[in-house]
Amino acid sequence: MKPARSRPGLLAGISVLAVVFTIALTFATLRLPVILGNWLSNYFPDIHPIIEPERVAEFMVIARPVGYACLAVIAILVVAGFVTGKKRLSIFGSFAFFLPTFGYFFASMFFLAGLGILRVPFIPFWDPNVNLMNFGDISYLPYMALVYPFWLARVDIREALAWIAIGVGLFIFVLGTVTWFYGKAQKRRTVDFWIYKYMRHPQYLGFIIWSYGVMLFASQQPVPMGGSNPGASLPWLLTSLVIIWIALAEESRMRREDSEMYLQYTGSAPFMFHIPKFISAVITFPMRILLGKDRPETGKELVATFALYATLLILLSSPFVLLDFPPGIGWSGWPGFMPGVSGPIMSF
């Protein structure tokens, strides 16, 4: 059964609904953390790390074990979801790992003040000597490629780029959700129309792009005196990998349940977006070496390949950490520190 073509009013209504939801969710993404941060500051006030180091040390005695416990639970949920095939466990675990990123939206002297208390699971990565949170900085390469040429032309698109990523990601997510529900209402085993005609996993792609924009906003937050902002590149990197591997697990199941029709669909629609064959071969090369094939199928294979790619991407981020790049206050000021680029910058 194909979707009805004689319902222009329905299509127009769905499009309007998607736009309205996207605008509302984009605003909520950036506004709600500030409101919650102001409210939570009554219960988790600022503690200045330089003026009040004793209070910080006392608080860390309590917060550090909680952080390790939260991180352990998140890891267990993700692995359990892969092994048992219950994707909701992995989705919940990955979102729980990314959720503390919103703590950056409430600038404070102490990184756990107000909404910053959400960042407790990040404590295991918080090291004064080597900031482990930066071991996902390879994620900033697309951001750097887009921002720096404009900066040389004295145009600052950093905030605009984050806004665009959040809006585009949510728009794709909403369209994917509406299409999926419409397809299931028609009792279609494989949804292959509307946005699903151009990508097999629009909801997951939308989440990844949306969360990338949130990560960029987190890295752009001002650093108060005595505070720090390590960014959220590692949480975004690991969360995105989990989402991609959940999509791979779903495809494995669909191939088993509806092999002929789904294989035909995979031949016409890309995984998330079109990738040149050469680049695709490079991306899947480590997997082929490990498994002897270009996609994991069992729970153990999913866990093994996830660990492999997470390790490789963390290693690719090592130069950022070893070179302490960007220097000084980090991504919140980049590329403003770059030599030869000074004076007023036009901002969108």
C-alpha positions in Angstrom: 0.0 0.0 0.0 1.4 3.4 -1.0 0.6 6.6 0.8 -2.4 8.5 -0.6 -1.4 11.1 -3.2 -4.8 12.9 -3.2 -4.6 14.5 0.2 -2.8 17.8 -0.3 -4.6 19.2 2.7 -3.1 16.5 4.9 0.4 17.0 3.6 0.1 20.8 4.1 -1.1 20.2 7.6 1.7 17.9 8.4 4.3 20.4 7.0 2.9 23.2 9.1 2.8 21.0 12.2 6.4 20.1 11.6 7.5 23.7 11.3 5.6 24.8 14.4 6.9 22.0 16.5 10.5 22.7 15.2 10.3 26.3 16.2 8.8 25.5 19.6 11.3 22.8 20.4 14.3 24.9 19.2 13.2 27.7 21.6 12.6 25.2 24.4 16.0 23.6 23.8 17.8 26.9 24.7 15.3 28.6 27.0 14.3 25.9 29.4 17.8 25.2 30.7 18.2 28.9 31.7 14.8 28.9 33.5 15.7 25.6 35.3 19.1 26.9 36.1 17.8 30.0 37.8 15.4 27.9 39.9 17.9 25.2 40.9 20.4 27.9 41.9 18.3 28.2 45.1 19.3 24.7 46.0 22.7 24.4 44.4 24.3 27.8 44.8 27.6 29.0 43.4 30.8 28.0 45.2 33.9 29.9 44.0 36.7 27.4 43.4 39.4 30.0 44.3 37.8 31.8 47.2 36.1 28.8 48.7 38.3 25.8 47.9 37.4 24.0 51.1 33.7 24.0 50.2 34.5 22.7 46.8 36.5 19.9 48.2 33.8 19.0 50.7 31.2 19.0 48.0 33.3 16.8 45.7 33.6 14.1 48.4 29.8 13.7 48.0 29.5 14.4 44.3 32.3 12.2 42.9 30.9 8.8 44.0 27.5 9.9 42.7 29.1 10.7 39.3 30.8 7.4 39.1 27.6 5.6 40.0 25.6 7.5 37.4 28.2 6.8 34.7 28.2 3.1 35.6 24.4 2.9 35.3 24.5 4.7 31.9 27.1 2.3 30.6 25.2 -0.7 31.8 22.0 0.5 30.1 23.8 1.0 26.7 25.6 -2.3 26.7 22.4 -4.2 27.9 20.4 -2.6 25.1 22.9 -3.9 22.5 23.3 -7.4 24.0 19.6 -8.0 24.6 18.3 -6.2 21.5 16.1 -3.9 23.5 17.0 -0.6 21.9 15.1 1.5 24.3 17.7 0.7 27.0 20.5 2.0 24.8 18.5 5.1 23.7 17.7 6.0 27.3 21.3 5.4 28.4 22.7 7.5 25.5 20.3 10.4 26.2 21.1 10.2 29.9 24.8 10.6 29.0 24.1 13.7 26.8 21.6 15.3 29.2 24.2 16.8 31.5 25.4 19.0 28.5 22.5 21.3 29.3 24.3 22.2 32.5 26.6 24.4 30.5 23.7 26.7 29.7 23.8 28.1 33.2 27.1 29.9 33.6 28.4 29.8 37.2 31.6 30.1 39.1 31.4 26.5 40.1 30.5 24.0 37.4 27.9 22.1 39.5 25.9 25.2 40.6 22.3 25.5 39.5 21.5 23.4 36.5 25.2 22.4 36.4 24.3 19.7 39.0 23.3 17.7 35.9 27.0 17.4 35.1 27.6 15.0 37.9 28.1 12.1 35.5 30.9 14.0 33.9 32.9 14.2 37.1 34.9 11.0 36.2 36.2 12.8 33.1 37.1 15.9 35.1 40.9 15.9 35.7 42.8 19.1 36.4 45.9 17.8 34.6 44.3 16.1 31.5 40.8 17.1 30.6 39.3 13.8 29.4 36.2 15.7 28.1 38.4 17.0 25.3 38.9 13.5 23.9 36.0 14.0 21.6 37.3 17.2 20.0 37.6 15.6 16.6 33.8 16.3 16.5 34.6 20.0 16.1 36.2 19.6 12.6 33.0 20.4 10.6 32.4 23.4 12.9 36.0 24.6 12.3 35.7 24.1 8.5 32.6 26.3 8.4 33.4 28.9 11.0 37.0 29.9 10.2 36.6 31.1 6.5 33.8 33.4 7.6 35.9 34.6 10.6 38.7 35.5 8.2 36.1 37.6 6.3 35.3 39.2 9.7 31.9 37.5 10.0 31.0 35.5 13.2 28.6 32.7 12.4 29.4 30.6 15.5 26.1 31.2 17.3 24.1 31.2 14.1 25.6 27.8 13.1 24.5 26.3 16.4 21.0 27.7 16.0 20.8 26.3 12.4 22.0 22.8 13.6 19.4 22.7 16.3 16.6 23.8 14.0 17.5 21.5 11.1 18.0 18.6 13.4 14.6 19.0 15.1 12.9 19.6 11.7 14.2 16.3 10.4 13.3 14.6 13.6 9.7 15.8 13.5 9.2 15.0 9.8 10.6 11.5 10.5 8.3 11.0 13.4 5.2 12.1 11.6 6.1 10.0 8.6 6.7 6.9 10.7 3.4 7.2 12.6 1.6 7.7 9.3 3.2 4.7 7.8 2.4 2.5 10.8 -1.2 3.7 10.7 -1.3 2.3 7.2 0.2 -1.0 8.6 3.3 -0.7 6.5 6.1 -3.0 7.7 8.7 -0.8 5.9 8.2 3.0 5.9 9.7 4.1 2.6 7.9 7.3 1.6 8.2 11.1 2.3 11.4 11.8 4.2 12.1 8.0 4.5 12.5 8.0 0.8 15.8 10.0 1.2 17.2 8.4 4.4 16.5 5.3 6.3 16.9 6.8 9.8 15.7 10.4 9.8 14.8 10.5 13.5 18.2 9.4 14.5 19.9 11.7 12.1 17.7 14.6 13.4 18.8 13.8 17.0 22.5 13.7 16.0 22.3 17.1 14.2 20.2 18.6 17.0 22.6 17.4 19.7 25.5 18.7 17.7 24.0 22.2 17.8 23.5 21.8 21.6 27.1 20.8 21.9 28.2 23.9 20.0 26.2 26.1 22.3 27.6 24.4 25.3 31.2 25.0 24.1 30.3 28.7 23.4 29.2 29.5 26.9 31.3 32.2 28.7 33.8 31.0 31.2 33.4 32.9 34.5 36.4 34.0 36.6 37.8 30.9 38.3 35.6 28.6 36.3 36.1 26.4 33.3 34.2 25.1 30.3 35.6 21.8 28.9 32.8 21.6 26.4 30.8 18.4 25.6 32.5 16.9 22.6 33.1 13.5 24.2 29.5 13.1 25.4 28.2 14.1 22.0 30.7 11.7 20.2 29.8 8.7 22.3 26.0 9.5 22.3 26.1 9.8 18.5 27.9 6.5 18.2 25.3 4.8 20.4 22.5 6.2 18.2 24.3 5.0 15.0 24.8 1.5 16.4 21.1 1.4 17.5 20.2 2.1 13.9 22.5 -0.7 12.8 20.8 -3.1 15.2 17.4 -2.1 13.9 18.5 -2.8 10.3 19.8 -6.2 11.3 16.4 -7.1 12.8 14.6 -5.7 9.7 16.7 -7.8 7.4 15.7 -10.9 9.4 12.0 -10.0 9.5 11.4 -8.5 6.1 14.5 -9.3 4.2 13.5 -9.0 0.6 11.5 -5.8 0.8 13.9 -4.1 3.2 16.9 -5.0 1.1 15.2 -3.4 -1.8 14.6 -0.3 0.2 18.2 -0.1 1.4 19.3 -0.1 -2.2 17.4 3.1 -2.9 17.8 5.1 0.3 21.0 5.8 2.1 21.6 5.0 5.8 21.4 8.6 6.9 22.8 10.6 4.0 24.7 9.9 0.8 28.4 9.2 1.4 30.8 8.7 -1.6 31.8 5.0 -1.9 35.5 5.7 -1.3 34.7 7.4 2.1 32.2 4.7 3.0 34.9 2.1 2.3 37.3 3.9 4.6 34.7 4.2 7.4 33.8 0.5 7.3 37.4 -0.7 6.9 38.1 -1.2 10.7 34.8 -3.1 10.9 35.7 -5.4 8.0 39.1 -6.1 9.6 37.4 -7.0 13.0 34.4 -8.9 11.8 35.2 -9.8 8.2 32.0 -8.0 7.0 30.8 -4.4 6.8 28.1 -4.4 9.5 27.6 -6.0 12.9 24.6 -8.3 13.4 24.7 -9.9 16.9 24.7 -8.1 20.2 28.4 -9.0 20.9 29.4 -7.7 17.5 27.6 -4.5 18.2 29.4 -4.0 21.5 32.8 -4.9 20.0 32.5 -2.6 17.0 31.2 0.2 19.1 34.2 -0.1 21.4 36.5 -0.2 18.3 35.1 3.0 16.7 34.9 4.9 20.0 38.6 4.1 20.7 39.6 5.2 17.2 37.7 8.5 17.4 39.2 9.2 20.9 42.7 8.5 19.5 42.0 10.9 16.6 41.0 13.6 19.2 44.3 13.1 21.1 46.2 15.8 19.1 43.7 18.4 20.4 44.5 17.3 23.9 48.2 17.0 23.5 48.6 20.3 21.8 46.1 22.0 24.3 44.1 23.3 21.3 42.4 25.7 21.4 44.7 27.3 24.1 43.5 29.5 26.9 39.7 29.4 27.5 39.1 26.7 24.8 36.3 26.5 22.3 34.3 29.3 23.9 36.8 31.8 22.5 37.9 30.1 19.3 38.7 31.4 16.7 39.0 34.8 18.3 42.5 34.2 19.6 43.9 33.4 16.1 46.7 35.7 15.0 46.1 38.1 12.2 42.3 38.3 12.9 41.5 41.2 15.2 39.1 44.1 15.4 35.3 44.1 15.3 33.6 41.1 13.9 30.1 41.2 12.3 27.9 38.7 14.0 24.7 37.1 12.8 
